[in-house]
Amino acid sequence: MNELLRLRLLANSGVVHTAELAAAGYDRHATRALVKSGELVRVRAGSFVGGDTLRAGHAAGRHVLTCRSIARRLHGYAVTDLSAVACRDLPVLAADIGLVHLAQVGSGRARRSGVVRVHPPVEASEVLPHQGVLVVIPEVAALRAAERSMRAGLTAADACVRRRLTTPARLLALAESHHLGFAAHRVAGLATGLSESPSESWTRLVLDGLGVVPSSRW
């Protein structure tokens, strides 16, 4: 790997696409050699991650790199749902990480393509640039994640409130205005920000399901 490519990977926090490889002097055959050697990992057509960076990360970190690598090549798309939770550095369990979740901004349709799941569109007012790609704002990410996993949604929502990124009242208002389902509304109603770890959020969700009223600390 030459110095130009190393600098490009450093500038992009570990991700590159085909045009950037070409600018660094790597044609199709040279790129294939980098992938074969493990110096690059191909995550999707035209999207690559530095091998050392990917192998050094934990599950959430590897997922973030994959999301960013793919999203950088898709104009008008934002990272959303559980992928946005990870990209926003909110707590996420390895067991909940899977597909790369994206949504078009403003318009578009839901679909699935390989490792990518495209969700219904998100509003432009609810996405912000983050590390070179568009990512939905934290509270929307948490509520949309809740539609697939209440555990993941509550863990992220609690973290949002604890970090003062949102309030319980705003979470409830967003769940209502976005016409989200039971899971998102339930998570919005349970989020307090008092849980200090994913396990505490999960325990509170389990107790709620059992009809047990937790202590005031939660």
N, C-alpha and C positions, 0 to 999 in steps of 0.2 A: 504494500500500500504506500503510495507516494505522499509527499508532504502536502500537496494541494488537497488530496482527499481527506487526509487526517485533519486538516484545518477546517474543511467543510463539515465533517462530522462533529468537530468540536463546536463550530458556530451553530449547528442545528441540533445540539444536544443529543447527538448519536444517530440521526436519521438522514438519509439522502434519497433522491430519486434519480431516474435514468438521465435526465438532462444534466444534473449536477455531476454525475459520474462522467458523462461525456466531456463536460467542461474541465474535469480534472485529468483527462487523457485516457479514459477507459471506454473502449468500445464493447460491443456485445460479448465478444470472446474473452476479453480481459475481465469483464465483470463476472462472467461465468467462472473464471478461475478464482476470483476472490471469494465467490460463494462456495466453491468446492473446497477451498482451503479453510473456510470458517471465518475469514476476516470480515465478511459481510453475511447477513442472513436475509434472504428474500422473504418478505411477509405477504406480498401480493404483487401482481404484475407491475413492474416499474418502481416498486417501493422496497427500500432496504434499510436495515439497521446494522450498526456496527456490532460485530460478533462479540467482542470483549465486553462492550457495554451491556448487551442483552444478557450475556451469561452471568455478569456480575450482579444483576438486579434481583430483587425478590419478585414474587408473582405479580403484585400490583405494578411494580416498576416496569416489568417486562410488558405487561398489558398496555401501560401508558405509551411506551415506545412504539408498540405495534399500532396503536390508535393514531398517534401523531404521524407516523410514517405513511399510513393510508390516507388520513384526512388532508395532509399537505398537498396531495395530488387531486383532490376533489373540490373544485371551486363551488362555493355556495352551500357547503355542508358543514354541520357542527357536530362535535362529539356530544353525545347525550346519554341519559339513563345511567346504568352502572359504570359505563366507560367514563362518563363525565365525572362521576363520583371519584374514581381513581385519579383522573387527570387533575381534579381540583384538590388533590392530596387530602381528601376526606377518608376516614377509615373504611376499608372494604376487606372482606374476608376472601382468602384465596379460593374457597369453595364456590363463591359467587361469581368468579371471573370466568368468562367464556368468550362469547362472540364480541366483536367490535360493534358498538352501538352508535349509529349516526342518524342524523335527520337533516333534510334539506331546510334551508332557512326561507320562510315565507310561503312556500308552496312545494308540492311534490306528493308522492305516494309511497306507502309502505311497501317494502319488498325484502327479499333475502337473497344474497349472492355470496356463496362461499362462506368465509368467516365473518362477513359483514351483514348486519341486520339494519336496514334502513327503516326508521319509525315514521309516523306521521309528522308533518312539518312543525317547526318551532318558529315563534315570532322573532323578528330581528331585534326587538327590544330586550330579549331574554338570552342573548348570546354575547360573549365578549371574547376578544383575542386572548389566548393564553399559550405561551410557549410556541408561538408560530402557527397555531390553528385556532379555529373558533370552537368554543366550549360553552354549553348552556350554563347559566348562573347556578351557584351551588344549591339553592333551595328548590329550584325546578328540577335539577338533577336528582335530588333526594326523593322528591315526590314521584317522579317518573320511574325511578328505580323501585319504589315501593309497589308499583303495579306488577312487578315481576317477582319481588321478594320483599315481604314486609320486614324481615330481619335486616336486610341490607338497607332498606329505606329508612327505618327507624334509627339505625346506627349512624347513617349519614345525616339525618335530620337533627338528631341530638347534637352531633358535632357542629352543625351549622349554628344552632342556637347557642351552644356553649362558646363558640368563637365570635359570637355577636354578628354573624353574617345575615341573620334573619331573626324573626320572633315567632312564637307559636301562633299568634294572631295572623301574621302574614302567611304562614304555611296553610292555615285553614282557609284564608281568603283565596290563595292560589289554587288549592285543591278544588274549591267551588268554582272559580272563574274558568278553570281549565276543563271543567266537567269530567274530572278524574273519578275513578271508581272507589269502591268501599275501602280497599287497601290503603290508597293514598290518604283518604279522609281519616282513616283510623290512625295512621302514622302521624298525620298532622295533629290529631287530638292528643296523642301520647307524648309527643316530643316536648321535653322540658329543658334539655341542655344540662341536667344535673348528673346524668350518667357519665362516668369518667372513662369508660372503656366499652368496646363492642359487646363484651360479655354482660355488662350491666344493662345495656339497652335490650339485649336478647332476653335476659332474665325478666325484665319488666314486661316485655311482650308476652312471654310465656305465662307470667302471673296474671296478666290481663285476660288472656285466653281462658285461664282456669277460674276467672272470677274473683281472684284474690286482690285485695286493695293493698298496694305496696306502702311502705312507710313514707313519711313526708320528705325524707332525704331524696327520694326519687321523684 
